[in-house]
């Protein structure tokens, strides 16, 4: 074997696991730092989990325990019941930013997961998370955060209604429109608008957008959990992407007026997220996550069309509506492209 080949083969891909032996030799403080760095980079794999796990075993810090449990949920796994009493015991030692997330883990684990939590904690953080607002509303019918509680209380009904809506419209075509710069100059606007259901994401239109390329109408809007723009008003369906962010997202002000009007704000089931993370070892993009959920809801790819996904070829613009936008390095774009190709072989139509 030549030296060049040896060097090439010895190169470690950033998404491959490190040696378990190396992890055993590192102190807990270093393991936490490595784990947090890897999570920030979108490395949702066994190595990152092992770093969190080993750090947790070597420390009594409630923050390290919570970081470990939250990363397990990043992978798509809710809190295991055996952790409930331990987490409750350490709640008082958590800061104001960490405690709502710990309470949400408990609420997701079991309807009775908060029965042994001091009521003052729940009341204090009830305006932050739907699950906590719902718990308060069960005891206070006039609670001012009922609009937030509806995200938790009505989620099951909203998801069933959304599935029924998609089934009733599928024969006329569903078009899922990404924001790729490859839409520029393709003149597919009319073709998009002719579908029964049009799905768009985040900032899907700007002053540089052309109707001829992207069309006008849409019926479903999907926003990232950290989206800070304007939520489209009066649209039938709004979805917040991510790992069922009812139990993670702490700011819902963007959706308050919509929820107060009784309009649905859906979240994506955690099981859909978990399957994708298992495949990509990274947090899935909103587009891939929605497509995976769409397949779960409908059971097939019949009359489902995708446009504006994938790499941009020779064109320089990544995002058709925002020339300054760049692809997030946290997503595993290579694996997502492989998923698109697999789904295309199963009859997903990619324009």
BELPE-V599863 format. One record per backbone hydrogen bond with DSSP energy under -1.0 kcal/mol. NH is the residue of the N-H (numbers start at 1). CO is the residue of the C=O. Records with the same first field share a line. If there is no record, write none. Layout:
NH = CO, CO
//
This chain:
6 = 2
7 = 3
8 = 4
9 = 5
10 = 6
16 = 13
23 = 19
24 = 20
26 = 23
31 = 27
32 = 28
33 = 29
34 = 30
35 = 31
36 = 32
37 = 33
38 = 34
39 = 35
40 = 36
41 = 37
42 = 39
43 = 38
44 = 42, 281
45 = 43
49 = 45
50 = 46
51 = 47
52 = 48
53 = 49
54 = 50
55 = 51
56 = 52
57 = 53
58 = 54
65 = 61
66 = 62
67 = 63
68 = 64
69 = 65
70 = 66
71 = 67
72 = 68
73 = 69
74 = 70
75 = 71
76 = 73
77 = 72
83 = 80
84 = 81
87 = 83
88 = 84
89 = 85
90 = 86
91 = 88
93 = 90
94 = 91
99 = 95
102 = 98
103 = 99
104 = 100
105 = 101
106 = 102
107 = 103
108 = 104
109 = 105
110 = 106
113 = 110
115 = 112
117 = 114
121 = 118
122 = 118
123 = 119
124 = 120
125 = 121
128 = 125
133 = 129
134 = 130
135 = 131
136 = 132
137 = 133
138 = 134
139 = 136
140 = 136
143 = 140
146 = 143
149 = 145
150 = 146
151 = 148
152 = 149
153 = 149
154 = 150
158 = 154
159 = 155
160 = 156
161 = 157
162 = 158
163 = 159
164 = 160
165 = 161
166 = 162
167 = 163
168 = 164
169 = 165
170 = 166
172 = 169
173 = 170
174 = 303
175 = 197
176 = 305
177 = 199
178 = 307
180 = 308
181 = 318
183 = 180
184 = 181
186 = 183
189 = 212
192 = 188
193 = 189
194 = 190
195 = 192
197 = 173
199 = 175
200 = 220
202 = 222
204 = 202
209 = 206
213 = 210
214 = 210
215 = 211
219 = 198
220 = 198
221 = 237
222 = 200
223 = 239
227 = 224
237 = 219
239 = 221
240 = 266
241 = 223
244 = 242, 268
247 = 244
248 = 245
249 = 245
255 = 252
256 = 253
259 = 255
260 = 256
261 = 257
262 = 259
263 = 258
266 = 238
273 = 269
274 = 270
275 = 271
276 = 272
277 = 273
278 = 274
279 = 275
280 = 276
281 = 277
289 = 285
290 = 286
291 = 287
292 = 288
293 = 289
294 = 290
295 = 291
296 = 292
297 = 293
298 = 294
299 = 295
304 = 301
305 = 174
306 = 349
307 = 176
315 = 312
320 = 179
325 = 322
333 = 331
336 = 332
337 = 333
338 = 334
339 = 335
340 = 336
341 = 337
342 = 338
343 = 339
344 = 340
345 = 341
347 = 344
348 = 343
349 = 304
351 = 306
//
